Structures are given as structure tokens and as C-alpha cells.
Amino acid sequence: MMPVNYTEFEETLKLESPPVHWSEALKALWFDAKGDWEASHNIAQDMYSHLGSWIHAHLHRKEGDRFNAGYWYRQANKAYPEISLDTELRELVEFVLG
């Protein structure tokens, strides 16, 4: 079942893995929310789109690599965010679900 909002997305974090029918973007965000940076990054780096670049940027910001994150935010046509990582994750999920 596809979540319709962030609250429903959070409920899926109880699962062992993301549903197979989800988009790659939503799977990447699910792994990020579960604390599996590597799995999330493996998906995001193979997404050749503005959304993939945004997720990639978020992950490198989370990692603390401001330089690399900055590159990916530019690729996504996004300004470097001033919001918390949790808030950005929520924005990303809501964008994907939107």
C-alpha cells in the first residue's frame, strides 16, 4: 500500500524492507529514515534526475560533507537548506508522495 502522507510513511518504518512496488525515490527515503545511509545512497546515486540529485544532496548533508552536498543541491536546482535534516526528509517524502 502506498502511503498518502508523511504519517503513513512513518508507519511503514516498522516493516523489514520497503514495499517492492514503491518508486526508487521513496525506497531511498525509506532507507534514509531507517538509518541505512548506504542503501539509500546506492539508490539515489543511480537516479539521474533533479529528484535523485536532491536526495543525493540530502544524504551528503546528513553525512556532513557540505562541499559534496552543495554540488548535488546545485544539480537539483535547490539552494543549500537552512532547515533541519528531519524537516528536509519530510519535505522530500511529501514531494514524492505529492
N, C-alpha and C positions, 0 to 999 in steps of 0.2 A: 504494500500500500504506500502510495506517495504521500508524504506529509504535506499539509496545506499551509502550515505556518511554522515559525521557529519553535514554538512549544511542542508541536507534534514531532518536529525533527529531534528535539532533545529527548523525547520519549524513545526514539529508535536507538539511542546510545546504549540502551540496555541489551541490545542484540549483540551477538558474537561477531557479526560482519554486516556490512550494508547490503540491502536487497540488490540482487543481481540486475534487476530491470532499471535501476536508477542511472541517471546520467553520470558520466565520468566526473563532472564538476561536483555533483552532490556527494559522490563517493569520496572524492578528495577532501571535501569539507567534513564529512563524517569521520574520516581517519584523523584529521586535524583535531576535531572536537574530542576524539577518544585518546588523544595524546600520542598518536603514531605519526610523528613528523615525517619519517622516512617513507611510509606507504603513501601519505598524502603528496609528498614531493614527487615521488615516482609517477603518480598520475598527472599532476599539474605540469611537470616539465614536458610531457608529451601532448599537451593541449595547446595547439598553435592558434590561439585566438586571444582577443582582449581579455576575456574572462579567465582563460588559463594564465595569462600574464598577471592578472590581478591576484589570483590565488597564489601563484608563484611568489609574487611580491610580498603578500601577507606572510607566507611561510618564512621567507628570508628575514623579514622584520621580526618575526617571532624568534628566529634563531639569533638575532642580534647583529646581523650583517647589514648595516644601514646602506652601505655602498651598493651591494648586490640588489637589495630590496629597491633602492632608488631606481636602478636600471629597469627592473621589472615594472615598477609603477609607471615609469615613462612609456614602456611598451604597451601598457594597459590604458594610456592616456588619462592617468589618475595622478592627482597631487599626493605627495607623501602625507599620510594621515596624521592627524593630531589626536585622534580618538584612541581608546584602549584597544588592545588586540581582541578582547572578548566582544566589544561593540562592533569591531570590523568583521569578525566572524559572523555575528548575527546579520549584519548588512549583506555579506556575501550570500549567506543561506537564503535570506529573504529575496535577494535579487534572483538567485537560481530558481527559487520556488515561484517567483512572481510571474 
